[in-house]
């Protein structure tokens, strides 16, 4: 499900650093709840994660990351799908891409 499907419009990889609030359960699994980022004008925005549709662990050239496909409804009422990534070694979250 994380792969583009025919007809999907994809924003190129953003790799935008975010401040994340997440939940860690008793098995050590992370679940993103909401995050804050700054746009090009340095304006802060908060996104509440409505649902994590899929998560998996990936290995990119020796760097282990958790990848999350999530759904959220913006203040405007528009529903978006987006991909978050968490770098395990550095404890670092990024908004990787938005699927429109």
C-alpha positions, 0 to 999 in steps of 0.5 A: 500500500505504500507504493504509488498506485495508478492515478495517484498524484505524488508530491516529490520526496519532502524529507521535511523534519517534524516535531512528533508526539508518538505513543510507544506501547508495551511491545516497543512499537511506535505510533505517530499521533500528531506532528508539527512542521514549519512551511517555507514561510516559517509558519508552524502547522500541526497535523493530527494523525487520524489513522496509521494505515500501514507500518514497516521497517526498512533498511536504506543503505544500512540505515534502519527506518520505520515507515508509516502510511497515515491518514489525516483530515486537515482543518480545511476538511481535506483528507490527505495520505502521507508517509512519515519515517522514523530513523531508529539510530538517530530518533529522527522523524521526517514527513517523507511525502504527501500522497494527494 
